Amino acid sequence: MDVVETINQWLAQISTSDAKLKLDDGGCCCLECENGAQCIIEVIPESDRGYFYSPLVKLPETKEQQADLLQEVLHLNLFQLDNTVSSMVLDKRTGYVMLARAISIEKMDFGLFQQDLADFIEESIDLQTELTSVDFSFSSFEQPYTDEPVALRV
């Protein structure tokens, strides 16, 4: 059985009578979760890789607000403070900060898939709540004044 068939079987097991879950022709399935959160499941045919994605927050309009938000995202990503195996990333195509997690389908069974997906959804809801509560009306990330230059090299 290939990864698409495997994931489709697992999605069928977590489907409800109202919502039959299945990967589309592109290998994706979008779940609508509580609080308007979304979880996108994507598999890469011909491999054992899959991904969970969740849009967390759209980038604000101003550069200053974007900098504040991205600074918070980087802080939360530092040592994965609020999550264990996911990372927050910027999707330049959509302008959204996303939560992303790679999975190895061949190393999973249904129970692990279901638990991993539930943990990911909970994590995305928590992070979405945290990031949407960031107040951009002032610079909440100001550093104390020092005479030393401050820089970030990427």
Chimera marker file (.cmm) of the C-alpha trace (Angstrom):
<marker_set name="trace">
<marker id="1" x="0.000" y="0.000" z="0.000" r="1" g="1" b="0" radius="0.5"/>
<marker id="2" x="1.391" y="3.449" z="-0.878" r="1" g="1" b="0" radius="0.5"/>
<marker id="3" x="1.339" y="6.532" z="1.371" r="1" g="1" b="0" radius="0.5"/>
<marker id="4" x="-1.744" y="8.032" z="-0.283" r="1" g="1" b="0" radius="0.5"/>
<marker id="5" x="-3.773" y="4.866" z="0.349" r="1" g="1" b="0" radius="0.5"/>
<marker id="6" x="-2.456" y="4.628" z="3.907" r="1" g="1" b="0" radius="0.5"/>
<marker id="7" x="-3.349" y="8.225" z="4.776" r="1" g="1" b="0" radius="0.5"/>
<marker id="8" x="-6.758" y="7.891" z="3.093" r="1" g="1" b="0" radius="0.5"/>
<marker id="9" x="-7.486" y="4.816" z="5.238" r="1" g="1" b="0" radius="0.5"/>
<marker id="10" x="-6.493" y="6.697" z="8.374" r="1" g="1" b="0" radius="0.5"/>
<marker id="11" x="-8.537" y="9.756" z="7.341" r="1" g="1" b="0" radius="0.5"/>
<marker id="12" x="-11.557" y="7.506" z="6.759" r="1" g="1" b="0" radius="0.5"/>
<marker id="13" x="-11.175" y="6.211" z="10.331" r="1" g="1" b="0" radius="0.5"/>
<marker id="14" x="-11.275" y="9.717" z="11.820" r="1" g="1" b="0" radius="0.5"/>
<marker id="15" x="-14.032" y="10.962" z="9.491" r="1" g="1" b="0" radius="0.5"/>
<marker id="16" x="-17.481" y="11.689" z="10.808" r="1" g="1" b="0" radius="0.5"/>
<marker id="17" x="-20.749" y="10.967" z="9.065" r="1" g="1" b="0" radius="0.5"/>
<marker id="18" x="-20.937" y="14.680" z="8.215" r="1" g="1" b="0" radius="0.5"/>
<marker id="19" x="-17.401" y="15.003" z="6.861" r="1" g="1" b="0" radius="0.5"/>
<marker id="20" x="-15.713" y="12.267" z="4.856" r="1" g="1" b="0" radius="0.5"/>
<marker id="21" x="-12.004" y="13.050" z="4.805" r="1" g="1" b="0" radius="0.5"/>
<marker id="22" x="-9.824" y="12.097" z="1.843" r="1" g="1" b="0" radius="0.5"/>
<marker id="23" x="-6.721" y="13.405" z="0.099" r="1" g="1" b="0" radius="0.5"/>
<marker id="24" x="-7.448" y="15.265" z="-3.129" r="1" g="1" b="0" radius="0.5"/>
<marker id="25" x="-5.640" y="14.639" z="-6.425" r="1" g="1" b="0" radius="0.5"/>
<marker id="26" x="-2.787" y="16.871" z="-5.239" r="1" g="1" b="0" radius="0.5"/>
<marker id="27" x="-2.286" y="14.786" z="-2.092" r="1" g="1" b="0" radius="0.5"/>
<marker id="28" x="-3.862" y="17.341" z="0.269" r="1" g="1" b="0" radius="0.5"/>
<marker id="29" x="-6.749" y="17.380" z="2.711" r="1" g="1" b="0" radius="0.5"/>
<marker id="30" x="-7.870" y="20.444" z="4.667" r="1" g="1" b="0" radius="0.5"/>
<marker id="31" x="-9.483" y="19.985" z="8.075" r="1" g="1" b="0" radius="0.5"/>
<marker id="32" x="-11.602" y="22.760" z="9.562" r="1" g="1" b="0" radius="0.5"/>
<marker id="33" x="-11.009" y="22.841" z="13.311" r="1" g="1" b="0" radius="0.5"/>
<marker id="34" x="-12.429" y="24.739" z="16.259" r="1" g="1" b="0" radius="0.5"/>
<marker id="35" x="-11.966" y="28.508" z="16.437" r="1" g="1" b="0" radius="0.5"/>
<marker id="36" x="-11.685" y="28.642" z="12.646" r="1" g="1" b="0" radius="0.5"/>
<marker id="37" x="-8.291" y="26.944" z="12.696" r="1" g="1" b="0" radius="0.5"/>
<marker id="38" x="-7.299" y="24.859" z="9.683" r="1" g="1" b="0" radius="0.5"/>
<marker id="39" x="-5.002" y="21.875" z="9.390" r="1" g="1" b="0" radius="0.5"/>
<marker id="40" x="-3.721" y="20.881" z="5.978" r="1" g="1" b="0" radius="0.5"/>
<marker id="41" x="-2.460" y="17.335" z="5.566" r="1" g="1" b="0" radius="0.5"/>
<marker id="42" x="-0.199" y="16.802" z="2.566" r="1" g="1" b="0" radius="0.5"/>
<marker id="43" x="1.572" y="13.666" z="1.414" r="1" g="1" b="0" radius="0.5"/>
<marker id="44" x="4.341" y="13.315" z="-1.115" r="1" g="1" b="0" radius="0.5"/>
<marker id="45" x="3.565" y="10.338" z="-3.377" r="1" g="1" b="0" radius="0.5"/>
<marker id="46" x="6.519" y="8.069" z="-4.128" r="1" g="1" b="0" radius="0.5"/>
<marker id="47" x="7.987" y="8.850" z="-0.696" r="1" g="1" b="0" radius="0.5"/>
<marker id="48" x="7.170" y="8.180" z="2.935" r="1" g="1" b="0" radius="0.5"/>
<marker id="49" x="6.934" y="11.888" z="3.778" r="1" g="1" b="0" radius="0.5"/>
<marker id="50" x="3.912" y="13.822" z="4.826" r="1" g="1" b="0" radius="0.5"/>
<marker id="51" x="3.286" y="17.232" z="6.317" r="1" g="1" b="0" radius="0.5"/>
<marker id="52" x="0.837" y="18.958" z="8.594" r="1" g="1" b="0" radius="0.5"/>
<marker id="53" x="0.408" y="22.710" z="8.040" r="1" g="1" b="0" radius="0.5"/>
<marker id="54" x="-1.737" y="25.241" z="9.823" r="1" g="1" b="0" radius="0.5"/>
<marker id="55" x="-2.057" y="28.942" z="8.983" r="1" g="1" b="0" radius="0.5"/>
<marker id="56" x="-1.647" y="30.810" z="12.253" r="1" g="1" b="0" radius="0.5"/>
<marker id="57" x="-1.789" y="34.509" z="11.453" r="1" g="1" b="0" radius="0.5"/>
<marker id="58" x="-1.549" y="36.770" z="8.399" r="1" g="1" b="0" radius="0.5"/>
<marker id="59" x="1.387" y="39.161" z="8.335" r="1" g="1" b="0" radius="0.5"/>
<marker id="60" x="0.322" y="42.647" z="9.428" r="1" g="1" b="0" radius="0.5"/>
<marker id="61" x="0.406" y="45.462" z="6.889" r="1" g="1" b="0" radius="0.5"/>
<marker id="62" x="3.177" y="47.674" z="8.243" r="1" g="1" b="0" radius="0.5"/>
<marker id="63" x="6.838" y="46.713" z="8.314" r="1" g="1" b="0" radius="0.5"/>
<marker id="64" x="7.054" y="47.621" z="12.006" r="1" g="1" b="0" radius="0.5"/>
<marker id="65" x="4.152" y="45.323" z="12.885" r="1" g="1" b="0" radius="0.5"/>
<marker id="66" x="5.633" y="42.576" z="10.705" r="1" g="1" b="0" radius="0.5"/>
<marker id="67" x="8.961" y="42.928" z="12.510" r="1" g="1" b="0" radius="0.5"/>
<marker id="68" x="7.232" y="42.688" z="15.907" r="1" g="1" b="0" radius="0.5"/>
<marker id="69" x="5.276" y="39.602" z="14.869" r="1" g="1" b="0" radius="0.5"/>
<marker id="70" x="8.270" y="37.865" z="13.301" r="1" g="1" b="0" radius="0.5"/>
<marker id="71" x="10.365" y="38.635" z="16.372" r="1" g="1" b="0" radius="0.5"/>
<marker id="72" x="7.716" y="36.908" z="18.499" r="1" g="1" b="0" radius="0.5"/>
<marker id="73" x="7.642" y="33.946" z="16.083" r="1" g="1" b="0" radius="0.5"/>
<marker id="74" x="11.427" y="33.602" z="16.246" r="1" g="1" b="0" radius="0.5"/>
<marker id="75" x="11.325" y="33.819" z="20.031" r="1" g="1" b="0" radius="0.5"/>
<marker id="76" x="8.708" y="31.050" z="20.230" r="1" g="1" b="0" radius="0.5"/>
<marker id="77" x="10.704" y="28.930" z="17.766" r="1" g="1" b="0" radius="0.5"/>
<marker id="78" x="13.837" y="29.322" z="19.894" r="1" g="1" b="0" radius="0.5"/>
<marker id="79" x="14.406" y="25.881" z="21.361" r="1" g="1" b="0" radius="0.5"/>
<marker id="80" x="10.812" y="25.163" z="20.337" r="1" g="1" b="0" radius="0.5"/>
<marker id="81" x="9.552" y="26.711" z="23.560" r="1" g="1" b="0" radius="0.5"/>
<marker id="82" x="5.854" y="26.068" z="23.008" r="1" g="1" b="0" radius="0.5"/>
<marker id="83" x="6.035" y="23.015" z="20.793" r="1" g="1" b="0" radius="0.5"/>
<marker id="84" x="8.011" y="19.853" z="20.485" r="1" g="1" b="0" radius="0.5"/>
<marker id="85" x="8.414" y="18.858" z="16.856" r="1" g="1" b="0" radius="0.5"/>
<marker id="86" x="6.779" y="21.626" z="14.843" r="1" g="1" b="0" radius="0.5"/>
<marker id="87" x="8.200" y="24.873" z="13.553" r="1" g="1" b="0" radius="0.5"/>
<marker id="88" x="6.626" y="28.179" z="12.691" r="1" g="1" b="0" radius="0.5"/>
<marker id="89" x="7.466" y="29.265" z="9.165" r="1" g="1" b="0" radius="0.5"/>
<marker id="90" x="6.570" y="32.108" z="6.818" r="1" g="1" b="0" radius="0.5"/>
<marker id="91" x="4.715" y="31.143" z="3.650" r="1" g="1" b="0" radius="0.5"/>
<marker id="92" x="5.676" y="33.947" z="1.263" r="1" g="1" b="0" radius="0.5"/>
<marker id="93" x="3.033" y="32.822" z="-1.241" r="1" g="1" b="0" radius="0.5"/>
<marker id="94" x="0.160" y="33.509" z="1.150" r="1" g="1" b="0" radius="0.5"/>
<marker id="95" x="1.697" y="35.960" z="3.622" r="1" g="1" b="0" radius="0.5"/>
<marker id="96" x="0.806" y="33.689" z="6.544" r="1" g="1" b="0" radius="0.5"/>
<marker id="97" x="2.891" y="32.504" z="9.449" r="1" g="1" b="0" radius="0.5"/>
<marker id="98" x="2.280" y="28.751" z="9.418" r="1" g="1" b="0" radius="0.5"/>
<marker id="99" x="2.886" y="25.948" z="11.856" r="1" g="1" b="0" radius="0.5"/>
<marker id="100" x="4.495" y="23.022" z="10.031" r="1" g="1" b="0" radius="0.5"/>
<marker id="101" x="5.407" y="19.481" z="10.989" r="1" g="1" b="0" radius="0.5"/>
<marker id="102" x="7.015" y="16.776" z="8.843" r="1" g="1" b="0" radius="0.5"/>
<marker id="103" x="5.951" y="13.180" z="9.433" r="1" g="1" b="0" radius="0.5"/>
<marker id="104" x="7.381" y="9.844" z="8.319" r="1" g="1" b="0" radius="0.5"/>
<marker id="105" x="4.345" y="7.807" z="7.318" r="1" g="1" b="0" radius="0.5"/>
<marker id="106" x="6.154" y="4.462" z="7.183" r="1" g="1" b="0" radius="0.5"/>
<marker id="107" x="7.157" y="4.900" z="10.845" r="1" g="1" b="0" radius="0.5"/>
<marker id="108" x="3.542" y="5.481" z="11.932" r="1" g="1" b="0" radius="0.5"/>
<marker id="109" x="0.489" y="3.424" z="12.584" r="1" g="1" b="0" radius="0.5"/>
<marker id="110" x="-3.069" y="4.733" z="12.841" r="1" g="1" b="0" radius="0.5"/>
<marker id="111" x="-2.827" y="5.388" z="16.587" r="1" g="1" b="0" radius="0.5"/>
<marker id="112" x="0.348" y="7.429" z="16.251" r="1" g="1" b="0" radius="0.5"/>
<marker id="113" x="-1.044" y="9.346" z="13.254" r="1" g="1" b="0" radius="0.5"/>
<marker id="114" x="-4.224" y="10.173" z="15.152" r="1" g="1" b="0" radius="0.5"/>
<marker id="115" x="-2.316" y="11.304" z="18.263" r="1" g="1" b="0" radius="0.5"/>
<marker id="116" x="0.234" y="13.301" z="16.248" r="1" g="1" b="0" radius="0.5"/>
<marker id="117" x="-2.547" y="15.033" z="14.314" r="1" g="1" b="0" radius="0.5"/>
<marker id="118" x="-4.497" y="15.820" z="17.505" r="1" g="1" b="0" radius="0.5"/>
<marker id="119" x="-1.354" y="17.219" z="19.174" r="1" g="1" b="0" radius="0.5"/>
<marker id="120" x="-0.576" y="19.314" z="16.088" r="1" g="1" b="0" radius="0.5"/>
<marker id="121" x="-4.099" y="20.754" z="15.941" r="1" g="1" b="0" radius="0.5"/>
<marker id="122" x="-4.029" y="21.614" z="19.651" r="1" g="1" b="0" radius="0.5"/>
<marker id="123" x="-0.616" y="23.216" z="19.242" r="1" g="1" b="0" radius="0.5"/>
<marker id="124" x="-1.772" y="25.272" z="16.253" r="1" g="1" b="0" radius="0.5"/>
<marker id="125" x="-4.865" y="26.525" z="18.095" r="1" g="1" b="0" radius="0.5"/>
<marker id="126" x="-2.741" y="27.540" z="21.106" r="1" g="1" b="0" radius="0.5"/>
<marker id="127" x="-0.143" y="29.320" z="18.964" r="1" g="1" b="0" radius="0.5"/>
<marker id="128" x="-2.789" y="31.022" z="16.830" r="1" g="1" b="0" radius="0.5"/>
<marker id="129" x="-4.394" y="32.366" z="20.007" r="1" g="1" b="0" radius="0.5"/>
<marker id="130" x="-1.040" y="33.526" z="21.334" r="1" g="1" b="0" radius="0.5"/>
<marker id="131" x="0.041" y="35.215" z="18.105" r="1" g="1" b="0" radius="0.5"/>
<marker id="132" x="-3.281" y="36.944" z="17.478" r="1" g="1" b="0" radius="0.5"/>
<marker id="133" x="-3.115" y="38.451" z="20.964" r="1" g="1" b="0" radius="0.5"/>
<marker id="134" x="0.156" y="40.292" z="20.203" r="1" g="1" b="0" radius="0.5"/>
<marker id="135" x="-0.488" y="44.018" z="20.668" r="1" g="1" b="0" radius="0.5"/>
<marker id="136" x="1.020" y="45.980" z="17.794" r="1" g="1" b="0" radius="0.5"/>
<marker id="137" x="-0.087" y="49.375" z="19.088" r="1" g="1" b="0" radius="0.5"/>
<marker id="138" x="3.267" y="49.746" z="20.816" r="1" g="1" b="0" radius="0.5"/>
<marker id="139" x="6.618" y="48.053" z="20.516" r="1" g="1" b="0" radius="0.5"/>
<marker id="140" x="6.203" y="45.271" z="23.040" r="1" g="1" b="0" radius="0.5"/>
<marker id="141" x="9.616" y="43.839" z="22.209" r="1" g="1" b="0" radius="0.5"/>
<marker id="142" x="11.815" y="46.827" z="22.996" r="1" g="1" b="0" radius="0.5"/>
<marker id="143" x="15.192" y="46.054" z="24.475" r="1" g="1" b="0" radius="0.5"/>
<marker id="144" x="16.611" y="48.117" z="27.335" r="1" g="1" b="0" radius="0.5"/>
<marker id="145" x="18.845" y="50.908" z="26.091" r="1" g="1" b="0" radius="0.5"/>
<marker id="146" x="22.541" y="50.071" z="25.800" r="1" g="1" b="0" radius="0.5"/>
<marker id="147" x="25.400" y="51.781" z="24.031" r="1" g="1" b="0" radius="0.5"/>
<marker id="148" x="26.284" y="48.525" z="22.336" r="1" g="1" b="0" radius="0.5"/>
<marker id="149" x="25.015" y="47.933" z="18.806" r="1" g="1" b="0" radius="0.5"/>
<marker id="150" x="22.314" y="45.344" z="18.414" r="1" g="1" b="0" radius="0.5"/>
<marker id="151" x="22.219" y="43.213" z="15.267" r="1" g="1" b="0" radius="0.5"/>
<marker id="152" x="20.827" y="39.978" z="13.994" r="1" g="1" b="0" radius="0.5"/>
<marker id="153" x="22.720" y="38.165" z="11.281" r="1" g="1" b="0" radius="0.5"/>
<marker id="154" x="20.750" y="35.598" z="9.339" r="1" g="1" b="0" radius="0.5"/>
<link id1="1" id2="2" r="1" g="1" b="0" radius="0.2"/>
<link id1="2" id2="3" r="1" g="1" b="0" radius="0.2"/>
<link id1="3" id2="4" r="1" g="1" b="0" radius="0.2"/>
<link id1="4" id2="5" r="1" g="1" b="0" radius="0.2"/>
<link id1="5" id2="6" r="1" g="1" b="0" radius="0.2"/>
<link id1="6" id2="7" r="1" g="1" b="0" radius="0.2"/>
<link id1="7" id2="8" r="1" g="1" b="0" radius="0.2"/>
<link id1="8" id2="9" r="1" g="1" b="0" radius="0.2"/>
<link id1="9" id2="10" r="1" g="1" b="0" radius="0.2"/>
<link id1="10" id2="11" r="1" g="1" b="0" radius="0.2"/>
<link id1="11" id2="12" r="1" g="1" b="0" radius="0.2"/>
<link id1="12" id2="13" r="1" g="1" b="0" radius="0.2"/>
<link id1="13" id2="14" r="1" g="1" b="0" radius="0.2"/>
<link id1="14" id2="15" r="1" g="1" b="0" radius="0.2"/>
<link id1="15" id2="16" r="1" g="1" b="0" radius="0.2"/>
<link id1="16" id2="17" r="1" g="1" b="0" radius="0.2"/>
<link id1="17" id2="18" r="1" g="1" b="0" radius="0.2"/>
<link id1="18" id2="19" r="1" g="1" b="0" radius="0.2"/>
<link id1="19" id2="20" r="1" g="1" b="0" radius="0.2"/>
<link id1="20" id2="21" r="1" g="1" b="0" radius="0.2"/>
<link id1="21" id2="22" r="1" g="1" b="0" radius="0.2"/>
<link id1="22" id2="23" r="1" g="1" b="0" radius="0.2"/>
<link id1="23" id2="24" r="1" g="1" b="0" radius="0.2"/>
<link id1="24" id2="25" r="1" g="1" b="0" radius="0.2"/>
<link id1="25" id2="26" r="1" g="1" b="0" radius="0.2"/>
<link id1="26" id2="27" r="1" g="1" b="0" radius="0.2"/>
<link id1="27" id2="28" r="1" g="1" b="0" radius="0.2"/>
<link id1="28" id2="29" r="1" g="1" b="0" radius="0.2"/>
<link id1="29" id2="30" r="1" g="1" b="0" radius="0.2"/>
<link id1="30" id2="31" r="1" g="1" b="0" radius="0.2"/>
<link id1="31" id2="32" r="1" g="1" b="0" radius="0.2"/>
<link id1="32" id2="33" r="1" g="1" b="0" radius="0.2"/>
<link id1="33" id2="34" r="1" g="1" b="0" radius="0.2"/>
<link id1="34" id2="35" r="1" g="1" b="0" radius="0.2"/>
<link id1="35" id2="36" r="1" g="1" b="0" radius="0.2"/>
<link id1="36" id2="37" r="1" g="1" b="0" radius="0.2"/>
<link id1="37" id2="38" r="1" g="1" b="0" radius="0.2"/>
<link id1="38" id2="39" r="1" g="1" b="0" radius="0.2"/>
<link id1="39" id2="40" r="1" g="1" b="0" radius="0.2"/>
<link id1="40" id2="41" r="1" g="1" b="0" radius="0.2"/>
<link id1="41" id2="42" r="1" g="1" b="0" radius="0.2"/>
<link id1="42" id2="43" r="1" g="1" b="0" radius="0.2"/>
<link id1="43" id2="44" r="1" g="1" b="0" radius="0.2"/>
<link id1="44" id2="45" r="1" g="1" b="0" radius="0.2"/>
<link id1="45" id2="46" r="1" g="1" b="0" radius="0.2"/>
<link id1="46" id2="47" r="1" g="1" b="0" radius="0.2"/>
<link id1="47" id2="48" r="1" g="1" b="0" radius="0.2"/>
<link id1="48" id2="49" r="1" g="1" b="0" radius="0.2"/>
<link id1="49" id2="50" r="1" g="1" b="0" radius="0.2"/>
<link id1="50" id2="51" r="1" g="1" b="0" radius="0.2"/>
<link id1="51" id2="52" r="1" g="1" b="0" radius="0.2"/>
<link id1="52" id2="53" r="1" g="1" b="0" radius="0.2"/>
<link id1="53" id2="54" r="1" g="1" b="0" radius="0.2"/>
<link id1="54" id2="55" r="1" g="1" b="0" radius="0.2"/>
<link id1="55" id2="56" r="1" g="1" b="0" radius="0.2"/>
<link id1="56" id2="57" r="1" g="1" b="0" radius="0.2"/>
<link id1="57" id2="58" r="1" g="1" b="0" radius="0.2"/>
<link id1="58" id2="59" r="1" g="1" b="0" radius="0.2"/>
<link id1="59" id2="60" r="1" g="1" b="0" radius="0.2"/>
<link id1="60" id2="61" r="1" g="1" b="0" radius="0.2"/>
<link id1="61" id2="62" r="1" g="1" b="0" radius="0.2"/>
<link id1="62" id2="63" r="1" g="1" b="0" radius="0.2"/>
<link id1="63" id2="64" r="1" g="1" b="0" radius="0.2"/>
<link id1="64" id2="65" r="1" g="1" b="0" radius="0.2"/>
<link id1="65" id2="66" r="1" g="1" b="0" radius="0.2"/>
<link id1="66" id2="67" r="1" g="1" b="0" radius="0.2"/>
<link id1="67" id2="68" r="1" g="1" b="0" radius="0.2"/>
<link id1="68" id2="69" r="1" g="1" b="0" radius="0.2"/>
<link id1="69" id2="70" r="1" g="1" b="0" radius="0.2"/>
<link id1="70" id2="71" r="1" g="1" b="0" radius="0.2"/>
<link id1="71" id2="72" r="1" g="1" b="0" radius="0.2"/>
<link id1="72" id2="73" r="1" g="1" b="0" radius="0.2"/>
<link id1="73" id2="74" r="1" g="1" b="0" radius="0.2"/>
<link id1="74" id2="75" r="1" g="1" b="0" radius="0.2"/>
<link id1="75" id2="76" r="1" g="1" b="0" radius="0.2"/>
<link id1="76" id2="77" r="1" g="1" b="0" radius="0.2"/>
<link id1="77" id2="78" r="1" g="1" b="0" radius="0.2"/>
<link id1="78" id2="79" r="1" g="1" b="0" radius="0.2"/>
<link id1="79" id2="80" r="1" g="1" b="0" radius="0.2"/>
<link id1="80" id2="81" r="1" g="1" b="0" radius="0.2"/>
<link id1="81" id2="82" r="1" g="1" b="0" radius="0.2"/>
<link id1="82" id2="83" r="1" g="1" b="0" radius="0.2"/>
<link id1="83" id2="84" r="1" g="1" b="0" radius="0.2"/>
<link id1="84" id2="85" r="1" g="1" b="0" radius="0.2"/>
<link id1="85" id2="86" r="1" g="1" b="0" radius="0.2"/>
<link id1="86" id2="87" r="1" g="1" b="0" radius="0.2"/>
<link id1="87" id2="88" r="1" g="1" b="0" radius="0.2"/>
<link id1="88" id2="89" r="1" g="1" b="0" radius="0.2"/>
<link id1="89" id2="90" r="1" g="1" b="0" radius="0.2"/>
<link id1="90" id2="91" r="1" g="1" b="0" radius="0.2"/>
<link id1="91" id2="92" r="1" g="1" b="0" radius="0.2"/>
<link id1="92" id2="93" r="1" g="1" b="0" radius="0.2"/>
<link id1="93" id2="94" r="1" g="1" b="0" radius="0.2"/>
<link id1="94" id2="95" r="1" g="1" b="0" radius="0.2"/>
<link id1="95" id2="96" r="1" g="1" b="0" radius="0.2"/>
<link id1="96" id2="97" r="1" g="1" b="0" radius="0.2"/>
<link id1="97" id2="98" r="1" g="1" b="0" radius="0.2"/>
<link id1="98" id2="99" r="1" g="1" b="0" radius="0.2"/>
<link id1="99" id2="100" r="1" g="1" b="0" radius="0.2"/>
<link id1="100" id2="101" r="1" g="1" b="0" radius="0.2"/>
<link id1="101" id2="102" r="1" g="1" b="0" radius="0.2"/>
<link id1="102" id2="103" r="1" g="1" b="0" radius="0.2"/>
<link id1="103" id2="104" r="1" g="1" b="0" radius="0.2"/>
<link id1="104" id2="105" r="1" g="1" b="0" radius="0.2"/>
<link id1="105" id2="106" r="1" g="1" b="0" radius="0.2"/>
<link id1="106" id2="107" r="1" g="1" b="0" radius="0.2"/>
<link id1="107" id2="108" r="1" g="1" b="0" radius="0.2"/>
<link id1="108" id2="109" r="1" g="1" b="0" radius="0.2"/>
<link id1="109" id2="110" r="1" g="1" b="0" radius="0.2"/>
<link id1="110" id2="111" r="1" g="1" b="0" radius="0.2"/>
<link id1="111" id2="112" r="1" g="1" b="0" radius="0.2"/>
<link id1="112" id2="113" r="1" g="1" b="0" radius="0.2"/>
<link id1="113" id2="114" r="1" g="1" b="0" radius="0.2"/>
<link id1="114" id2="115" r="1" g="1" b="0" radius="0.2"/>
<link id1="115" id2="116" r="1" g="1" b="0" radius="0.2"/>
<link id1="116" id2="117" r="1" g="1" b="0" radius="0.2"/>
<link id1="117" id2="118" r="1" g="1" b="0" radius="0.2"/>
<link id1="118" id2="119" r="1" g="1" b="0" radius="0.2"/>
<link id1="119" id2="120" r="1" g="1" b="0" radius="0.2"/>
<link id1="120" id2="121" r="1" g="1" b="0" radius="0.2"/>
<link id1="121" id2="122" r="1" g="1" b="0" radius="0.2"/>
<link id1="122" id2="123" r="1" g="1" b="0" radius="0.2"/>
<link id1="123" id2="124" r="1" g="1" b="0" radius="0.2"/>
<link id1="124" id2="125" r="1" g="1" b="0" radius="0.2"/>
<link id1="125" id2="126" r="1" g="1" b="0" radius="0.2"/>
<link id1="126" id2="127" r="1" g="1" b="0" radius="0.2"/>
<link id1="127" id2="128" r="1" g="1" b="0" radius="0.2"/>
<link id1="128" id2="129" r="1" g="1" b="0" radius="0.2"/>
<link id1="129" id2="130" r="1" g="1" b="0" radius="0.2"/>
<link id1="130" id2="131" r="1" g="1" b="0" radius="0.2"/>
<link id1="131" id2="132" r="1" g="1" b="0" radius="0.2"/>
<link id1="132" id2="133" r="1" g="1" b="0" radius="0.2"/>
<link id1="133" id2="134" r="1" g="1" b="0" radius="0.2"/>
<link id1="134" id2="135" r="1" g="1" b="0" radius="0.2"/>
<link id1="135" id2="136" r="1" g="1" b="0" radius="0.2"/>
<link id1="136" id2="137" r="1" g="1" b="0" radius="0.2"/>
<link id1="137" id2="138" r="1" g="1" b="0" radius="0.2"/>
<link id1="138" id2="139" r="1" g="1" b="0" radius="0.2"/>
<link id1="139" id2="140" r="1" g="1" b="0" radius="0.2"/>
<link id1="140" id2="141" r="1" g="1" b="0" radius="0.2"/>
<link id1="141" id2="142" r="1" g="1" b="0" radius="0.2"/>
<link id1="142" id2="143" r="1" g="1" b="0" radius="0.2"/>
<link id1="143" id2="144" r="1" g="1" b="0" radius="0.2"/>
<link id1="144" id2="145" r="1" g="1" b="0" radius="0.2"/>
<link id1="145" id2="146" r="1" g="1" b="0" radius="0.2"/>
<link id1="146" id2="147" r="1" g="1" b="0" radius="0.2"/>
<link id1="147" id2="148" r="1" g="1" b="0" radius="0.2"/>
<link id1="148" id2="149" r="1" g="1" b="0" radius="0.2"/>
<link id1="149" id2="150" r="1" g="1" b="0" radius="0.2"/>
<link id1="150" id2="151" r="1" g="1" b="0" radius="0.2"/>
<link id1="151" id2="152" r="1" g="1" b="0" radius="0.2"/>
<link id1="152" id2="153" r="1" g="1" b="0" radius="0.2"/>
<link id1="153" id2="154" r="1" g="1" b="0" radius="0.2"/>
</marker_set>
